Amino acid sequence: MEMDAIDKKLLELLQNDTKKTTAALAVKLNLSVTAVYERIKKLEREGIIDKYVALLNRNKINKGFVVFCHLKLLQHTKEFINQFEKEVVKLDEVLECFHVSGDYDYILKICVKDMEEYREFMVTKLTTLNHIGSTHSTFMIGEVKNTTVFTV
């Protein structure tokens, strides 16, 4: 799908505040409400807009302890990879999981209440998964940038 400057501006506006009404977006884009509505529907149909979410403040819900866990599998067989990925997506504490190249096979972003809860997670959940060879945990000291907005 070819996107014009208006589509790109619309996506920027939606990424910054998806609760804006179609009428408010229309004013910002100098378009009719119907034109904005049709553009949004087209972007949804094309899969450019994947879903709408509410972003929560981790600290307000006692999940402010952020850990990046680097993980190696025992082997790189298709079976081990598929089994690990099938299991790790079920863990609520894991917000993101990336299959990566380099010294480790996966990087997990884990959010929990504190170090004690992380230890409990490691002992009772993560290390019980099959095919894990080793883990290395890095703890977030401070957040410099965290955005969900892409420049299109």
QUIJOUR-V598197 format. One record per run of one state. SS is the DSSP state (helix for helix, strand for strand, loop for the rest). FROM is the first residue (numbers start at 1). TO is the last residue. If there is no record, write none. Layout:
ss=SS from=FROM to=TO
ss=SS from=FROM to=TO
This chain:
ss=loop from=1 to=4
ss=helix from=5 to=16
ss=loop from=17 to=21
ss=helix from=22 to=29
ss=loop from=30 to=32
ss=helix from=33 to=45
ss=loop from=46 to=57
ss=helix from=58 to=61
ss=loop from=62 to=64
ss=strand from=65 to=73
ss=loop from=74 to=77
ss=helix from=78 to=88
ss=loop from=89 to=93
ss=strand from=94 to=99
ss=loop from=100 to=105
ss=strand from=106 to=112
ss=loop from=113 to=114
ss=helix from=115 to=124
ss=loop from=125 to=125
ss=helix from=126 to=128
ss=loop from=129 to=131
ss=strand from=132 to=139
ss=loop from=140 to=152
